[in-house]
Amino acid sequence: MPPNRDIHDVLLIVDPQVDFCPGGALPAPDGDAIFPAVNRAARALSLVVASRDWHPPDHCSFRERGGPWPPHCVAGTPGAEFHPDLDQSRLQEVFSKATEPDREAYSAFQGTASDGTDLGHWLRQRGVRRLYVAGLATDYCVRASVLDALGEGFEVVVLTDAIRAVDARPGDGDRALAEMRAAGATTATSEEIA
């Protein structure tokens, strides 16, 4: 069970986008099943932010350029939009990442707000000390965001019912969660913090 919540807590929703859900270009199995838990957590916390992949059409992560992935989350396309089951009314800021053709970015901490402020700076400006992390996918962008958050000195609680893995190799999600715990993250469910 995580410590009592306070005004220095934030919910970070990592890449809750259509392309990462069933029917999308790069889906996490059952990725769309996270949204009841995500929305429950958003109602429980006063600060809520999200990250998003916002790729140019020729991004270096795409197979056509030698990357590992099919084209996904191309800026301005339907697949890059937030999933319709996400309650966006609670979002205070969105951090776009992987916006440059030749620069990969898995972590939300590599994203910037519309005014150019990076996530770490935005959080410190508001006195945030602890992040509750939800989103897609456990074994890629959630993992990278959690490890960067810990590296920047934030406490991190991963909401296990509000994440899903791609599991390109079976067990990738479980291994990523174990790595996050080993690095200092704790875990909870959305119901435990609601």
C-alpha positions as CSV (number, residue, x, y, z in Angstrom):
1,M,0.0,0.0,0.0
2,P,1.5,3.4,-1.0
3,P,1.9,6.2,1.5
4,N,-1.0,8.7,2.0
5,R,-1.6,10.8,-1.1
6,D,-1.1,14.6,-0.9
7,I,-0.8,17.6,-3.2
8,H,2.7,16.6,-4.2
9,D,1.4,13.6,-6.1
10,V,0.7,13.3,-9.8
11,L,-0.8,10.6,-12.1
12,L,1.4,10.1,-15.2
13,I,-0.5,8.3,-18.0
14,V,2.0,7.0,-20.4
15,D,0.9,7.0,-24.1
16,P,-2.8,6.1,-23.8
17,Q,-3.1,6.2,-27.6
18,V,-5.3,4.4,-30.1
19,D,-2.3,2.8,-31.9
20,F,-1.2,1.0,-28.7
21,C,-4.6,-0.6,-28.2
22,P,-6.3,-3.5,-30.0
23,G,-7.0,-2.5,-33.6
24,G,-4.1,0.0,-33.6
25,A,-0.8,-0.2,-35.5
26,L,1.3,-1.4,-32.5
27,P,-1.2,-2.9,-29.9
28,A,-0.5,-4.1,-26.4
29,P,-2.9,-7.1,-25.9
30,D,-5.8,-5.8,-23.8
31,G,-4.4,-2.3,-23.9
32,D,-7.8,-0.8,-23.9
33,A,-8.7,-2.7,-20.7
34,I,-6.6,-0.2,-18.6
35,F,-9.0,2.7,-18.9
36,P,-11.4,2.0,-16.1
37,A,-8.4,1.8,-13.7
38,V,-6.7,4.8,-15.3
39,N,-9.9,6.9,-15.0
40,R,-10.4,5.8,-11.4
41,A,-6.8,6.8,-10.5
42,A,-7.3,10.2,-12.3
43,R,-10.3,10.9,-10.1
44,A,-8.3,10.2,-7.0
45,L,-5.4,12.6,-7.7
46,S,-5.4,16.3,-8.1
47,L,-2.7,16.5,-10.8
48,V,-2.9,14.4,-13.9
49,V,-0.6,14.5,-17.0
50,A,-0.1,12.3,-20.0
51,S,2.6,11.6,-22.5
52,R,2.2,10.7,-26.1
53,D,4.3,9.5,-29.0
54,W,3.9,12.2,-31.6
55,H,6.0,10.9,-34.5
56,P,6.9,12.5,-37.8
57,P,6.0,10.2,-40.7
58,D,9.7,9.3,-41.2
59,H,10.6,8.5,-37.6
60,C,13.8,6.5,-37.0
61,S,11.9,3.9,-35.0
62,F,9.9,2.8,-38.1
63,R,10.9,-0.3,-40.0
64,E,11.2,1.7,-43.2
65,R,14.2,3.5,-41.6
66,G,15.7,0.4,-40.0
67,G,13.8,0.7,-36.7
68,P,12.0,-2.2,-34.9
69,W,8.4,-0.9,-35.2
70,P,5.7,-0.5,-37.9
71,P,4.6,3.2,-38.3
72,H,2.5,4.2,-35.4
73,C,1.3,7.4,-33.6
74,V,2.1,9.7,-36.5
75,A,1.3,13.2,-35.4
76,G,-2.2,14.3,-36.4
77,T,-3.4,10.8,-37.4
78,P,-6.3,9.0,-35.7
79,G,-3.9,6.4,-34.3
80,A,-2.0,9.1,-32.4
81,E,-5.1,10.3,-30.7
82,F,-5.9,9.4,-27.1
83,H,-8.1,6.4,-26.8
84,P,-11.8,7.4,-26.5
85,D,-12.2,5.5,-23.2
86,L,-9.7,7.8,-21.6
87,D,-11.4,10.6,-19.5
88,Q,-9.4,13.6,-20.8
89,S,-11.2,16.1,-18.6
90,R,-8.7,15.5,-15.8
91,L,-5.6,16.1,-17.9
92,Q,-3.7,19.3,-17.0
93,E,-0.8,18.8,-19.5
94,V,0.3,16.6,-22.4
95,F,4.0,15.9,-23.1
96,S,4.8,15.0,-26.7
97,K,7.9,12.8,-27.3
98,A,9.8,11.3,-30.3
99,T,8.8,14.3,-32.3
100,E,12.1,14.5,-34.2
101,P,12.8,12.2,-37.2
102,D,16.2,11.0,-36.0
103,R,15.7,10.9,-32.2
104,E,14.1,8.0,-30.4
105,A,12.3,8.7,-27.1
106,Y,10.6,6.0,-25.0
107,S,10.4,7.9,-21.7
108,A,7.8,10.5,-20.9
109,F,10.8,12.5,-19.4
110,Q,12.0,13.0,-23.0
111,G,8.7,14.7,-23.8
112,T,7.8,18.4,-23.8
113,A,4.6,20.4,-23.2
114,S,3.3,22.8,-25.8
115,D,5.4,25.6,-24.3
116,G,8.6,23.5,-24.6
117,T,8.8,22.6,-20.8
118,D,10.1,19.1,-20.2
119,L,8.2,16.8,-17.8
120,G,10.9,16.8,-15.1
121,H,11.0,20.6,-14.9
122,W,7.2,20.8,-15.0
123,L,6.9,18.4,-12.1
124,R,9.5,20.2,-10.0
125,Q,7.9,23.6,-10.6
126,R,4.8,22.2,-8.9
127,G,6.6,20.6,-6.0
128,V,5.7,17.0,-7.1
129,R,7.5,14.3,-5.2
130,R,5.6,11.1,-6.1
131,L,4.4,9.8,-9.4
132,Y,1.7,7.2,-9.8
133,V,2.3,5.7,-13.3
134,A,-0.2,4.1,-15.6
135,G,-0.3,3.5,-19.4
136,L,1.2,1.6,-22.3
137,A,3.3,-0.3,-22.7
138,T,4.7,-1.8,-19.5
139,D,7.8,-3.2,-21.2
140,Y,8.7,-0.1,-23.2
141,C,7.5,3.4,-22.5
142,V,6.2,2.8,-19.0
143,R,9.4,1.1,-18.0
144,A,11.6,3.9,-19.5
145,S,9.4,6.6,-17.8
146,V,9.5,4.9,-14.4
147,L,13.3,4.4,-14.5
148,D,13.9,8.0,-15.5
149,A,11.5,9.2,-12.8
150,L,13.5,7.3,-10.2
151,G,16.7,8.6,-11.6
152,E,15.5,12.1,-11.2
153,G,14.7,11.5,-7.6
154,F,10.9,11.0,-7.6
155,E,9.1,8.4,-5.7
156,V,7.2,6.1,-8.1
157,V,4.2,3.9,-7.6
158,V,3.3,1.7,-10.6
159,L,-0.5,1.0,-10.9
160,T,-0.5,-2.6,-11.9
161,D,-4.1,-2.7,-13.0
162,A,-3.6,0.3,-15.2
163,I,-0.7,-1.0,-17.4
164,R,-0.4,-3.6,-20.1
165,A,2.7,-5.0,-21.9
166,V,3.4,-5.7,-25.6
167,D,5.2,-8.9,-24.6
168,A,7.1,-9.2,-27.9
169,R,8.9,-11.9,-26.0
170,P,6.7,-13.8,-23.6
171,G,7.3,-12.4,-20.1
172,D,8.7,-9.0,-21.1
173,G,6.1,-7.2,-19.1
174,D,6.8,-9.3,-15.9
175,R,10.5,-8.7,-16.4
176,A,10.0,-5.0,-16.8
177,L,7.9,-4.8,-13.7
178,A,10.6,-6.7,-11.7
179,E,13.2,-4.3,-13.0
180,M,11.2,-1.3,-12.0
181,R,10.7,-2.7,-8.5
182,A,14.4,-3.5,-8.2
183,A,15.2,0.1,-9.1
184,G,13.0,1.4,-6.3
185,A,9.4,1.6,-7.6
186,T,6.5,0.3,-5.5
187,T,3.2,-1.0,-6.8
188,A,-0.4,-0.6,-6.0
189,T,-3.8,-0.8,-7.8
190,S,-6.1,2.0,-8.7
191,E,-8.6,0.7,-6.2
192,E,-6.0,1.0,-3.4
193,I,-5.5,4.7,-4.1
194,A,-9.1,5.6,-4.9
